[in-house]
Amino acid sequence: LICNSSEAQKLQTNNGEVSFASNAELEIISATSNRVRGIIDPVSSEFVFRLNIRSFNGFNTELQRQHFYDNYMETDKFPTAEFSGKIIERIDFSQDGTYDVRAKGDLDIHGQKQTRIIRCKLVLRNNSAYVDAHFVVPLAEHNIRIPKIVSQKIATEIDVAFKAHLTTAPPTQQ
């Protein structure tokens, strides 16, 4: 019996990309991080992706970035965001192809977990995976409060785009 190597090894990334946009009435704010760490287990279809909030770059001004970190995301208390769960559809990771899948799991932002189903495009090619997803995050679901004075400059729902290229991880050393 030969064990297919893509079924036996996990897929991982240390440089996935997440970007967000707040399209408010008076201002558009956007930022990107290319430091998403993640892993997918092809056998169980379980995954986890984690991001250090302070790795975002962009924003319109440095003051805006500081307000994002300190006032809205409160990175001293909640330094990371995470999405972990399982791919709903059963995928044979040894078969190259493009799959429309749903990832169901807990989206943990600002210390508030919300169970979400996020539609993703999953491209499998040469023992690697490319993930592409777009979704909306309502700030209220994650207890992120926007002061009334800036309510026309910050959207109540944030558009999020996620991309990652995951490759076969070397076996863990124990």
C-alpha positions in Angstrom: 0.0 0.0 0.0 1.4 3.4 -1.0 0.4 6.4 1.0 -0.1 9.5 -1.2 2.2 12.2 0.1 -0.3 15.0 -0.3 -2.8 13.1 1.9 -0.2 12.5 4.6 1.3 16.0 5.0 -0.4 19.2 6.0 -0.4 22.3 3.9 0.9 25.6 5.4 1.7 29.2 4.8 3.4 32.0 6.7 2.6 34.7 4.2 -1.1 34.6 3.4 -2.6 38.0 2.6 -5.7 39.6 4.1 -6.9 43.1 3.2 -9.8 45.1 4.4 -11.7 48.1 3.2 -14.0 50.4 5.1 -16.2 52.1 2.5 -17.9 54.8 4.5 -19.8 57.9 3.4 -16.9 60.4 4.0 -13.8 58.2 3.8 -12.4 55.0 2.4 -9.9 53.2 4.6 -7.9 50.2 3.5 -5.0 48.1 4.8 -3.3 44.8 4.0 -1.2 42.3 5.8 0.8 39.5 4.2 1.7 37.8 7.4 -1.2 35.4 7.8 -0.1 32.0 9.1 -2.2 29.0 8.4 -2.4 25.3 8.0 -4.9 22.9 6.4 -5.0 19.2 7.2 -6.0 17.4 3.9 -7.0 14.3 5.8 -9.5 15.9 8.2 -10.2 19.1 6.1 -9.6 21.1 9.3 -7.8 24.5 9.1 -6.6 27.4 11.2 -5.4 30.8 10.0 -4.0 33.4 12.4 -3.0 37.0 11.9 -1.2 39.5 14.1 -3.4 42.6 13.9 -0.4 45.0 14.1 0.9 43.6 10.8 -1.5 45.6 8.8 -0.1 48.3 6.5 -1.9 51.0 4.5 -4.3 53.4 6.0 -4.6 57.0 5.0 -2.5 58.4 7.8 -0.2 57.2 10.6 -2.7 58.6 13.2 -5.5 56.5 11.5 -3.4 53.4 11.9 -2.7 54.1 15.6 -6.4 54.7 16.2 -7.2 51.4 14.4 -4.7 49.5 16.6 -5.4 51.3 19.9 -9.0 52.4 19.9 -10.9 50.0 17.7 -9.0 46.7 17.6 -7.4 47.2 21.1 -4.4 45.2 20.1 -2.9 45.3 23.6 -5.9 43.1 24.7 -6.6 41.3 21.4 -3.4 41.1 19.4 -4.5 38.4 16.9 -7.5 37.4 14.8 -8.1 33.8 13.9 -10.4 31.7 11.7 -10.4 28.0 12.5 -12.8 25.2 11.5 -13.4 22.7 8.7 -14.1 22.7 5.0 -17.7 21.5 4.6 -17.3 19.8 1.2 -15.2 16.6 1.0 -12.2 17.3 -1.2 -9.6 14.8 -2.5 -6.5 16.9 -2.0 -4.5 14.6 -4.2 -6.7 15.6 -7.3 -5.6 18.8 -9.0 -8.5 21.1 -9.7 -10.6 24.1 -8.8 -13.2 23.7 -6.1 -15.9 26.1 -4.7 -16.0 25.2 -1.1 -17.5 26.5 2.2 -15.2 26.9 5.2 -17.2 26.7 8.5 -15.6 27.8 11.7 -15.1 30.3 14.4 -14.0 33.8 13.3 -12.3 35.3 16.4 -11.8 39.1 16.1 -11.5 41.5 19.0 -12.0 38.7 21.5 -15.4 37.8 20.0 -16.0 34.5 18.3 -18.7 34.2 15.6 -19.4 31.0 13.8 -19.2 31.8 10.1 -19.5 30.0 6.8 -17.2 31.6 4.3 -17.3 30.7 0.6 -13.8 30.1 -0.9 -12.2 29.1 -4.1 -9.7 26.4 -3.5 -7.3 25.5 -6.3 -5.2 22.4 -5.8 -2.1 22.0 -8.0 1.2 20.1 -7.6 0.7 19.3 -3.9 -0.1 22.9 -3.0 -3.3 24.9 -2.4 -4.4 28.4 -3.3 -7.3 29.8 -1.3 -9.2 32.9 -2.3 -12.2 34.3 -0.3 -14.2 37.5 0.0 -16.5 38.2 2.9 -18.0 40.9 5.1 -17.4 41.5 8.8 -20.1 43.5 10.7 -18.2 45.4 13.4 -21.1 45.0 15.9 -20.7 41.1 15.8 -17.2 41.5 17.2 -18.0 44.2 19.7 -16.0 46.9 17.8 -17.6 50.2 18.7 -17.3 53.3 16.5 -17.8 56.7 18.2 -20.6 58.8 16.7 -18.2 61.6 15.9 -16.4 59.4 13.3 -19.4 57.3 12.2 -19.5 58.8 8.7 -15.8 57.9 8.2 -15.9 54.3 9.3 -18.2 51.7 7.8 -20.2 49.4 10.1 -19.4 46.4 7.8 -15.9 45.8 6.6 -15.1 44.2 3.3 -12.4 41.5 3.6 -10.4 39.7 1.0 -8.2 36.7 1.8 -5.6 34.9 -0.4 -3.1 32.3 0.5 -0.7 29.8 -1.2 -0.2 26.8 1.0 2.5 24.2 0.4 3.3 20.8 1.8 4.8 21.3 5.2 7.9 19.3 6.2 7.2 16.6 8.9 7.2 18.1 12.4 10.3 17.3 14.4 9.7 15.9 17.8 
